[in-house]
Amino acid sequence: MKAMRFVRTVAFFLTTLGFAQQPGARPSADWVKSVVIYEIYPRVFSPSGDFRGIEAQFPRLEKLGVTVLWLMPVHPPGQLKKKGPLGSPYSVRDYYAINPDYGTAADLKHLVAAAHAHGFKIIIDIVANHTSWDSVLMKHPEYYKHDAAGSIISPVLDWSDVAALNYANAELRKYMLDMLKYWLREFDLDGFRCDVAFMVPVDFWEEARRQLEQIKPSIIMIAEAHEPKLLVKAFDLDYAWPFHSTLNEVFEHGAPAAAIRAEWDQTHAHYPNGAMEMRFSDNHDEKRAIARFGERGALAASAVVFTMDGVPMLYNGMEAGDTTESGAPALFYKLPVFWEIAERRPEFPKFYSQFIALRRSHAALQQGTTVWIPNSDPDRIVTFYRRGGGEEFLAAINCSSRPFSGTVEAAGAFEDLTPQLGDGKAAAPALPALSLDAWGFRVLRRRTPESVQH
């Protein structure tokens, strides 16, 4: 949730003070390391706003190349103290129920089976930190946090539509653990994305992971947090929130492109060895990337996301160039994705399908090592190698609206594998000379893999 970005950042820096000696991150299944995540807001993903509307797009999503489908909360939203006409999907009334606007339990099971038949993994959002004010759990007031006067409280002042759960209560913990196991067991899900995971005790998540893996050993758990300790035992991925904030500063506000490397260095210095983060330029909490960065800037920002380490995520219509808002207050309304806009922005589906195919075809672009390379204009240009699987790639992205003609500290024979948004294929540059259009990007592969350093 957007209101917590400052809290997340402060929590991260306070946490890192005590992380001089890093443990290793928990080992993840091999399939997790190569995923491309696609976030779906069921209310607005299709004109019908239901599970069948999502399922109808499976052939297109399969062609796009994404591999994990994340459904935002499928539970019925609360009505008491709700925001907007429909309420927030993150204000959950009943953890065991399904929003009737989306369909039935049978419909969801059909959706999951169809997703698996198309080769997708599928996860749902779990909001474990708070409930709606008309939640079925309100019959257990001891499950909630209270103020000095004995009244149930919201977790954050401006989250007036939700009430904070109290994980000091052992019965609540058991209820939530049983609930997570129910969804995994009954619906054959492949994991969970956990909302504001940093606001729930770490030991709860670690116990949840242990019990969930007894049901299904190979799952994916994503924490909406930027907190190293969550990746030691409980989660496979967390949110690269500082990276996202840095993209905003660079692409929207003109900060030096070198800030991207500085953020990467800082996070890698304090995170568990082998930790993975989910990288994104767009999600349901933010103003759309295309609105923040412009059309070409949005693609350049995505070029950074798809060439860096970690796991990339697309949100709900990005691949069409959709500008429909879904962050608050739009989150509380039904504002369907305008899929037809792709006719005016044909470069968007081309960009994403080609970049996803490129990433999925080369281990170096998935979890290969990252080596930053100096260039002649670090205020505007980022350049780095990705190395792995016997291959070496060079990524160069112009984070500005001005063309670049300069040099990069690289040499040798490369072939150009840059996704082509227009007609024709560009020739590989004669490094160290390098030219980039405004918001331009290049992805080059070294022709002599035997010389790749490991």
N, C-alpha and C positions, 0 to 999 in steps of 0.2 A: 504494500500500500504506500502511495506516494508520500503521505504525511510522515512516514517513518524513515525516509532516506537519511535525514540528519542523525536520527538515533542510531541507525545502522552504522553510519560512518564513525560516530563517536565510539560505539561499542567495539568496532573493529580495531581502532587505534588503541583503546584501553586493553583489549585482549592481547594484541601483539606485543605489548610490553613484557608479558610473561612468557613469550614463545621463543626465547633465544635458542633452545635446543628443540628442534622439531621432531616429533615422531613421524612415522610413515603414515600416509593415507591408507584407508582400508582398501584392500584389493577389490576391483570391480570386474565383473564378467567381461570377456573380450568384446562382446557385442555392444556393451555400453560405451566403450572407448571410441566407437566409430559412428555413433548415432547422429542424426540430424533431427531435432525436435521441432514439432509444429504445435503451437498452442491454439486451441479452438474455444471460442466463446459460443456455446450452443444456441443461446438466445438470438444471436445476430449472424451466425455463420451462413444461414440459408434463409430464404423468404419464409419457410414454414417454421423456422426456429426450433427444430426438434431433432431427435436422434435420426430419423429417416432422412432429414435434410442433410445431415452430416454423411450418412452412409452413401447417399447418392453421389457424393464427390470423391469417394474412394478411388475410382479409376484415375481421376485427374491427379489426386495426391500421390498415387503410386507412380504415375508418370513424372511428376515433379521430383520425386526421389527422396522425400522425407521418410524417416523410419520409425519415429516414436510420435504418437498422437497423444497430446495432453488435453483432456477435457477439463475446462474450468468447472467449478462445483456443479454437480448434478442434483443436489439436494433441494428440497423446497425452501425458498427464501422466507425469512420472517416478515410479518406484516406489521407487528407492533413497533412503533417508532421507526418505521422503514424510511429510507431515503428515496425520493422520486416516486413515480407511479408504480414501479414494479419491485423496488427494493434491490438490495445488493445481493449477488450470488454468494458473497462471503459472509452473509448473515444467515446462518443455517438454523432452520427450525427443527429438523429431525435428521440425525445422521444415518438412520436406517431407511429413510424414504427417498423417493425420486420425485423431482419436480414434475407434476403432471403435465405441464406445458411441453416438456421434452418427450414424454412417453411413459411407458411402464417398465417394470423390471424385465419383462420378456423382451421388450424393445431394446433395452440396453444389452441384454445377453446376446441378442441377435447382432447388434452393432459390434460387440467385442469379437464374436465368432467371425463376422465378415471382415473385420480389421485383420485378424490373424490370417484369414484366407488370402488377403492381399499382401501379406508379409509384414504388416505393421506390428509393433508393440503398442499397447494402449494403457494409459495411466489416467487416474482422475485426481482432482484437487481435493485435499483434505484440509479443513479449517479447524485445527485442533486447539487453538488458543482461546476461542470465544464462540458464543452462540448468539442467536437472536433473542430478543426479550420475551418472545412467546414460544421459546424452545420447549420441547417435551421434557427437558432436563430441569426446568424451573421448579418441578415438584420436588427437587432435591436442592434446596438453597445452599446446603453445605458444599455443593460442588462448585460454588462460585466465590470469587473474591468479594470482600465487604470493606466499607469504610469504617471509620471510628464509630459512626452512629448505627452500624449494623445493616446498612443498605448495600445491595449489590451494585458494583461499579463497572464502568466501561474500562477496557484496557488502556485506552488513550482518550484524552479529553474530547477530541473532535470525532471519535468513533462512537457517536451517540446511538447508533442503531444496533450495537452489540454489547454483550455482557461478558466479563472476563472469567474464565474458568480457573479453578484453584487446584494445581497439581500437587499440593501438599496433602490432598485427600486421596487415600489409597483406593477407595471405591470408585472415584472418578477415573483414576488411572486404569483400573481393571475394565471399566466400561469402555474407555477409549481403545484399549488394546484389543478387546473382544470385537469392537466395531471395525477396526482395521483388518482383523483376520476374517471377519465376515465378508467384506468386500473382495478380498483377495481370493478367498475360497469359493464363494458363491458366483462370482462374475468372471473368474479366470483373468483378472487384471494382471498387468506386468509391473506394477509398482504405483508410487504416489508422488505427486508434487505437494509439498507441505507448506502451507501458507504461514508467513511470519514465524518460521521454525525456531528462530533465535529467542522467541518469547516463551517457548515451552522448554522445560528442563531437559538438558542433554541426556541425562540418564534415562528419561522416558523414551526418547528416540532410540537409544542404544538397545533398550529392552525390546522395543517394538521391532527393530530390525532382526534381533535374535529370534523372536517368535514368528515373524513373518517368513523368515527363511526356512523354518521348519515346515511350512506349508508349500512354499515355492522358492527353491534355493536361488534361482537366477532372476532377480528383480532389479529395478532401478528406483532409487530414492533421491529426490531433488529437494533441497532445502532453499526456501526463500529466505536467504540470510547471506551474510558475508562474514563467516565466523569459522576460523580454522578448526576448532575442536569438534565441530559437527562432522567433519570429514574423516576423523580418526577411526570411528567405529560404526557410525549410524548412516551417513549419507554418501552417495557416489558423487554428487555434484552439489555445489551451491551457486548462488548468483554472483556474477562478476559485477557487483554494483559500482565499485570505484571505477572500473573500466567503462561502464556505461556513462557515468558522470563525466569522465574524461572525454569520451566521444562527444558529449554535448558541448563541453568547453571548447574543444578543438573545432568541431564542424559547425557549431552554431554561433559561438562567441569569439572565435579567432585566436584561441590560445595556441601556443606553439605545438606543432605536431609531435615534438620530442616528449611532450607530456604523456603520450601513450606509452612510450618505452619506460618513462620514469614510474608510471603506475604499475606496469608489468614487473619491473625490478623490485618495487616495494612489496607487492603481493607475494612474489616468489620467494622473497627473503624471509617471509614470516609464515608461510603456509606449510603444511605437512608435505614431505617429499612424495611426489607422485600424485598430488591432489589435482582434481579437475574442476573447472568452473564452467557454468553455462554462460555463454557470451551472446549478447543481443543488442540491437539498436532500437527495438520497438517491443512493447508489451502492453497489457491491458491497463496498467497504471499510468502510462505516460501519454503525452501528446504524440501523435503519430510522427515517426521519423521523417516521412516525406514532408510533413508540415514544418518540422524543425529545421531540416537541412536542405529542403528543395529536392526536386526529382534526382538530379545528378549527384548531389551531395549524399542523398539517402543510399544510392547505389555504392558510392565510394565508401561510406561507413560500413555497409554490408560486406564490401570487399575486405575490409580489415577484419570483421567478424569471421568470415569464412576462411581466411588464410592464417589466422592465429591459432595457437593451441587452445585446448579446452573443447567444448561442445557447442555448436551453433544452434540458435533457436530462431524460428520464424513465427510471426504472429498473424493469424486471422486476416488474410487478404493482402499481406505485404507483397506477395508474389504477383498481385494484379496491379500494384500501385494504388491501392485503396487509401483514401484519406478519411474515411468515416471514423469519428472519434469514439472511443470506448472507455477512456479514463473518466473518473468522476468529474462532473455529474452524468456524463453520457452512459456510464456503467449501469445506471438505474433505469434506463430506457431501452426500448427495442429499436435500434438503429442498424438495420441489416447492412452487411458488406455490399458495396456496389461493384459487383464482379465485372460488369460491362465496361468499367473504366479501362480494363486491359486493352480494349480496342484502340484507345488513344495513347496508351503507354506500353506498346508491345515489347519494349526493351526490358521491362520488369520480369515477365515470365521467362524470357530468354536468359536473362542474367541469373535468376535463381536456379532454373533447371540445369544450366551449364555449370554453375559453380558447385552445386550439390553433386553432380556427376563427377566433376573433377576431384572434389574432396573425397568422395567415397571410393574413387579408383586408386588413391595413392595414400599409403600409410603415413608418409612424411607429412602430409597436410592434416592428418588426424591428430595423432599424439606424438609426432616426431619432435625432436628438440628444436628450440628457437634460438637463433643467433642473430643479434641485431648488427646491422651493417651501417657504417657512417655514409652520409651522402653530403652533397655540397649545399643543401638548403634544409637543414633539420627543422626549421621553423614551419615548413610546409609539407615536407615529404617524410614518410616512414619507409624504411627498407629493412628487410630481414630475410635470413635463410630459414627454411624448414627442412630438417634432415631426418631421414629414417627409411627403413626398408631398402637400403642401398641407393636411395635417390636424394637429390638436393634440389630444392626449389628456391627461387628468389622472388619475393613479393615486393612490389613497389606501389605505393598509393599516394596520390596527390590529395592532401586534405584541404585544398584551397580552391578558390574560383579563378586562379590565374595559372596559365600554362607554365610548365617547368621544362627547362633545358639546362642540364648540368651533368654531374657525374655521381657515380656510386662506387664505393671501394670494393669492386668485384671485377673479375676478369675470367676469360675462358669462353668456351662455346656453349651457348644456350639455345633451346628452342622455345618458341612462344606458345604457351597453352592458355593464354588469356581468353576468357569467354568473349565471344564476338557478338556484339549487339547490333551491328550493321552488316553491310555486305563486305565480303573479302576478309582476308586474314593478314594481320600485320606481320612484317618481318621482325625477327628478333633483333634487338639493338646490338650495336657493336660496343659492348661494355669496355671500359668504364663509362662511356658516354650514354646518357639516358635522357629521353624526352617523354613528357607526360602531358596530355591535355588537361585543361581545367577539370578537377575532380576525376582525373584519369587514374588508371591502375594497370599494372602488368603482372602476370604470373609466368615466370620463366623456369624451365627445367634444364639443369646442366646435362650436356650431351655425353659427358664422360663420368658415369656413376662410379667407376673404380677410383676416382680421385676424391670422392666425398669423404669428408672427415666425420668421425664418429666421436 
